[in-house]
């Protein structure tokens, strides 16, 4: 019995000494790990809800929360990009208590083909296609192959590969300057890209009934 009591005391002392010796150690990625918190992307992703109004965004987040975010600050600072349409996917930077939107980007408005005149000679259009699922593609650019895109920390991240080089992926972060149904402008410290939405090419067919055409033609 004495031996059992002695073993219990010894075990308790070992545990106590071990915990005292590890006071300076921190459990990685716990709530008190400021380094981990600083790396976390604060962007809220979700869908624009039916209760959205001019100054309030109802965001139904991907995690199932329903938020009503005041848009006053975002609008005052021109940080609402792409408009608000019920059912569209949104990316939002909010304040700490998730009551105000600091920045709003309509992800659905980003999708599509965006082009600009060829900066070399202006003879044709070059640009980028932004697709669902984070897919990006080049438009009439053999030297640059766009791979992926995403919104992170309120910036547009684009990954590309340059043909003829090392073919290693390069990652760029851009500030969105403008996003409307017809215009997309983003920039970094070195470059500004000003795109317009590519218009579908007109097709000319010979499927018009000539008799009908003549009957509707008046001098």
One Martini backbone bead per residue (centre of mass of N, CA, C, O) as a GRO file, in nm:
protein
  219
    1UNK     BB    1   0.058   0.063  -0.020
    2UNK     BB    2   0.305   0.251   0.002
    3UNK     BB    3   0.403   0.210  -0.287
    4UNK     BB    4   0.151   0.330  -0.427
    5UNK     BB    5   0.167   0.610  -0.295
    6UNK     BB    6   0.453   0.680  -0.404
    7UNK     BB    7   0.383   0.661  -0.710
    8UNK     BB    8   0.173   0.889  -0.714
    9UNK     BB    9   0.357   1.117  -0.618
   10UNK     BB   10   0.568   1.089  -0.848
   11UNK     BB   11   0.376   1.144  -1.087
   12UNK     BB   12   0.288   1.429  -1.002
   13UNK     BB   13   0.574   1.556  -1.008
   14UNK     BB   14   0.632   1.509  -1.309
   15UNK     BB   15   0.396   1.674  -1.426
   16UNK     BB   16   0.467   1.943  -1.283
   17UNK     BB   17   0.756   1.979  -1.400
   18UNK     BB   18   0.676   1.968  -1.700
   19UNK     BB   19   0.488   2.221  -1.699
   20UNK     BB   20   0.703   2.427  -1.596
   21UNK     BB   21   0.909   2.381  -1.840
   22UNK     BB   22   0.656   2.483  -2.062
   23UNK     BB   23   0.566   2.788  -2.039
   24UNK     BB   24   0.688   2.905  -2.325
   25UNK     BB   25   0.495   2.733  -2.465
   26UNK     BB   26   0.285   2.705  -2.764
   27UNK     BB   27   0.002   2.634  -2.904
   28UNK     BB   28  -0.063   2.579  -3.212
   29UNK     BB   29  -0.334   2.756  -3.343
   30UNK     BB   30  -0.455   2.910  -3.133
   31UNK     BB   31  -0.631   3.183  -3.011
   32UNK     BB   32  -0.335   3.309  -2.907
   33UNK     BB   33  -0.220   3.307  -3.203
   34UNK     BB   34  -0.125   3.585  -3.370
   35UNK     BB   35   0.016   3.474  -3.622
   36UNK     BB   36  -0.228   3.317  -3.726
   37UNK     BB   37  -0.438   3.549  -3.732
   38UNK     BB   38  -0.280   3.727  -3.939
   39UNK     BB   39  -0.311   3.505  -4.177
   40UNK     BB   40  -0.597   3.526  -4.186
   41UNK     BB   41  -0.871   3.548  -4.387
   42UNK     BB   42  -1.143   3.788  -4.360
   43UNK     BB   43  -1.313   3.688  -4.579
   44UNK     BB   44  -1.646   3.698  -4.690
   45UNK     BB   45  -1.858   3.439  -4.813
   46UNK     BB   46  -2.150   3.474  -5.039
   47UNK     BB   47  -2.494   3.577  -5.056
   48UNK     BB   48  -2.723   3.782  -5.183
   49UNK     BB   49  -2.997   3.903  -5.031
   50UNK     BB   50  -3.335   4.013  -5.024
   51UNK     BB   51  -3.261   4.244  -4.788
   52UNK     BB   52  -3.127   4.421  -4.975
   53UNK     BB   53  -2.997   4.752  -4.994
   54UNK     BB   54  -2.846   5.044  -5.039
   55UNK     BB   55  -2.721   5.029  -4.711
   56UNK     BB   56  -2.769   4.703  -4.713
   57UNK     BB   57  -2.622   4.382  -4.656
   58UNK     BB   58  -2.728   4.062  -4.724
   59UNK     BB   59  -2.539   3.788  -4.589
   60UNK     BB   60  -2.502   3.453  -4.697
   61UNK     BB   61  -2.299   3.244  -4.582
   62UNK     BB   62  -2.109   2.954  -4.620
   63UNK     BB   63  -2.160   2.896  -4.292
   64UNK     BB   64  -2.483   3.006  -4.239
   65UNK     BB   65  -2.484   3.302  -4.206
   66UNK     BB   66  -2.674   3.607  -4.123
   67UNK     BB   67  -2.603   3.928  -4.252
   68UNK     BB   68  -2.610   4.288  -4.162
   69UNK     BB   69  -2.451   4.530  -4.362
   70UNK     BB   70  -2.314   4.826  -4.352
   71UNK     BB   71  -2.245   5.053  -4.645
   72UNK     BB   72  -2.146   5.342  -4.588
   73UNK     BB   73  -1.833   5.321  -4.585
   74UNK     BB   74  -1.795   5.182  -4.860
   75UNK     BB   75  -1.931   5.406  -5.028
   76UNK     BB   76  -1.759   5.651  -4.933
   77UNK     BB   77  -1.486   5.474  -5.045
   78UNK     BB   78  -1.539   5.314  -5.307
   79UNK     BB   79  -1.599   4.975  -5.203
   80UNK     BB   80  -1.815   4.902  -5.434
   81UNK     BB   81  -1.811   4.612  -5.648
   82UNK     BB   82  -2.058   4.528  -5.899
   83UNK     BB   83  -2.279   4.539  -5.716
   84UNK     BB   84  -2.627   4.445  -5.621
   85UNK     BB   85  -2.746   4.102  -5.645
   86UNK     BB   86  -2.961   3.876  -5.607
   87UNK     BB   87  -2.760   3.572  -5.581
   88UNK     BB   88  -2.491   3.678  -5.569
   89UNK     BB   89  -2.162   3.655  -5.529
   90UNK     BB   90  -1.966   3.746  -5.237
   91UNK     BB   91  -1.702   3.969  -5.121
   92UNK     BB   92  -1.610   4.047  -4.773
   93UNK     BB   93  -1.509   4.322  -4.576
   94UNK     BB   94  -1.518   4.346  -4.228
   95UNK     BB   95  -1.564   4.410  -3.929
   96UNK     BB   96  -1.516   4.255  -3.630
   97UNK     BB   97  -1.851   4.242  -3.571
   98UNK     BB   98  -2.014   4.223  -3.840
   99UNK     BB   99  -2.177   4.524  -3.932
  100UNK     BB  100  -1.958   4.625  -4.144
  101UNK     BB  101  -1.860   4.731  -4.460
  102UNK     BB  102  -1.553   4.789  -4.627
  103UNK     BB  103  -1.577   4.561  -4.861
  104UNK     BB  104  -1.718   4.497  -5.198
  105UNK     BB  105  -1.747   4.198  -5.410
  106UNK     BB  106  -1.872   4.095  -5.715
  107UNK     BB  107  -1.810   3.793  -5.846
  108UNK     BB  108  -2.005   3.777  -6.089
  109UNK     BB  109  -1.893   4.044  -6.228
  110UNK     BB  110  -1.605   3.916  -6.298
  111UNK     BB  111  -1.715   3.745  -6.501
  112UNK     BB  112  -1.538   3.688  -6.804
  113UNK     BB  113  -1.445   3.889  -7.080
  114UNK     BB  114  -1.133   4.076  -7.085
  115UNK     BB  115  -1.035   4.371  -7.274
  116UNK     BB  116  -0.769   4.511  -7.483
  117UNK     BB  117  -0.560   4.671  -7.652
  118UNK     BB  118  -0.281   4.611  -7.797
  119UNK     BB  119   0.013   4.753  -7.671
  120UNK     BB  120   0.191   4.724  -7.929
  121UNK     BB  121  -0.046   4.793  -8.191
  122UNK     BB  122  -0.374   4.766  -8.170
  123UNK     BB  123  -0.490   4.530  -8.371
  124UNK     BB  124  -0.594   4.383  -8.111
  125UNK     BB  125  -0.719   4.170  -7.859
  126UNK     BB  126  -0.652   4.148  -7.509
  127UNK     BB  127  -0.666   3.913  -7.214
  128UNK     BB  128  -0.915   3.792  -6.973
  129UNK     BB  129  -1.050   3.500  -6.823
  130UNK     BB  130  -1.320   3.469  -6.586
  131UNK     BB  131  -1.399   3.191  -6.389
  132UNK     BB  132  -1.535   2.957  -6.242
  133UNK     BB  133  -1.338   2.810  -5.989
  134UNK     BB  134  -1.063   2.988  -6.044
  135UNK     BB  135  -1.047   3.035  -6.353
  136UNK     BB  136  -0.789   3.124  -6.592
  137UNK     BB  137  -0.754   3.299  -6.914
  138UNK     BB  138  -0.630   3.368  -7.218
  139UNK     BB  139  -0.637   3.643  -7.465
  140UNK     BB  140  -0.432   3.655  -7.717
  141UNK     BB  141  -0.179   3.516  -7.533
  142UNK     BB  142   0.128   3.353  -7.566
  143UNK     BB  143   0.319   3.463  -7.323
  144UNK     BB  144   0.053   3.439  -7.143
  145UNK     BB  145  -0.067   3.219  -6.875
  146UNK     BB  146  -0.351   3.185  -6.726
  147UNK     BB  147  -0.479   3.008  -6.433
  148UNK     BB  148  -0.566   3.182  -6.167
  149UNK     BB  149  -0.818   3.297  -5.924
  150UNK     BB  150  -0.871   3.536  -5.643
  151UNK     BB  151  -1.001   3.646  -5.333
  152UNK     BB  152  -0.779   3.837  -5.109
  153UNK     BB  153  -0.798   4.077  -4.886
  154UNK     BB  154  -0.935   4.256  -5.131
  155UNK     BB  155  -0.778   4.102  -5.357
  156UNK     BB  156  -0.647   4.023  -5.675
  157UNK     BB  157  -0.552   3.698  -5.759
  158UNK     BB  158  -0.289   3.605  -5.996
  159UNK     BB  159  -0.200   3.323  -6.194
  160UNK     BB  160   0.103   3.265  -6.389
  161UNK     BB  161   0.262   3.194  -6.713
  162UNK     BB  162   0.565   3.219  -6.892
  163UNK     BB  163   0.653   3.185  -7.198
  164UNK     BB  164   0.999   3.094  -7.236
  165UNK     BB  165   1.073   3.045  -6.955
  166UNK     BB  166   1.056   2.875  -6.655
  167UNK     BB  167   0.746   2.806  -6.595
  168UNK     BB  168   0.674   2.952  -6.345
  169UNK     BB  169   0.474   3.050  -6.107
  170UNK     BB  170   0.295   3.361  -6.081
  171UNK     BB  171   0.212   3.603  -5.826
  172UNK     BB  172  -0.061   3.844  -5.811
  173UNK     BB  173  -0.155   4.159  -5.659
  174UNK     BB  174  -0.467   4.345  -5.676
  175UNK     BB  175  -0.630   4.640  -5.705
  176UNK     BB  176  -0.948   4.740  -5.712
  177UNK     BB  177  -1.097   5.014  -5.894
  178UNK     BB  178  -1.305   4.878  -6.113
  179UNK     BB  179  -1.664   4.757  -6.134
  180UNK     BB  180  -1.860   4.681  -6.409
  181UNK     BB  181  -2.034   4.555  -6.667
  182UNK     BB  182  -1.787   4.700  -6.870
  183UNK     BB  183  -1.564   4.731  -6.630
  184UNK     BB  184  -1.200   4.670  -6.558
  185UNK     BB  185  -0.987   4.772  -6.281
  186UNK     BB  186  -0.639   4.707  -6.210
  187UNK     BB  187  -0.363   4.720  -5.957
  188UNK     BB  188  -0.030   4.804  -5.889
  189UNK     BB  189   0.277   4.947  -5.845
  190UNK     BB  190   0.332   4.916  -6.177
  191UNK     BB  191   0.031   4.845  -6.284
  192UNK     BB  192  -0.245   4.908  -6.521
  193UNK     BB  193  -0.567   4.755  -6.586
  194UNK     BB  194  -0.784   4.818  -6.874
  195UNK     BB  195  -1.106   4.693  -6.914
  196UNK     BB  196  -1.340   4.538  -7.130
  197UNK     BB  197  -1.610   4.390  -7.231
  198UNK     BB  198  -1.658   4.145  -7.442
  199UNK     BB  199  -1.793   4.133  -7.746
  200UNK     BB  200  -1.983   3.980  -7.947
  201UNK     BB  201  -1.962   3.852  -8.243
  202UNK     BB  202  -2.069   3.920  -8.544
  203UNK     BB  203  -2.311   3.763  -8.754
  204UNK     BB  204  -2.340   3.662  -9.102
  205UNK     BB  205  -2.623   3.563  -9.275
  206UNK     BB  206  -2.838   3.370  -9.530
  207UNK     BB  207  -3.143   3.332  -9.366
  208UNK     BB  208  -3.301   3.536  -9.531
  209UNK     BB  209  -3.598   3.615  -9.657
  210UNK     BB  210  -3.633   3.791  -9.943
  211UNK     BB  211  -3.939   3.845  -9.954
  212UNK     BB  212  -3.961   3.961  -9.668
  213UNK     BB  213  -3.754   4.183  -9.706
  214UNK     BB  214  -3.899   4.332  -9.941
  215UNK     BB  215  -4.177   4.381  -9.790
  216UNK     BB  216  -4.008   4.573  -9.560
  217UNK     BB  217  -3.908   4.760  -9.788
  218UNK     BB  218  -3.861   5.116  -9.795
  219UNK     BB  219  -3.821   5.432  -9.962
   0.00000   0.00000   0.00000
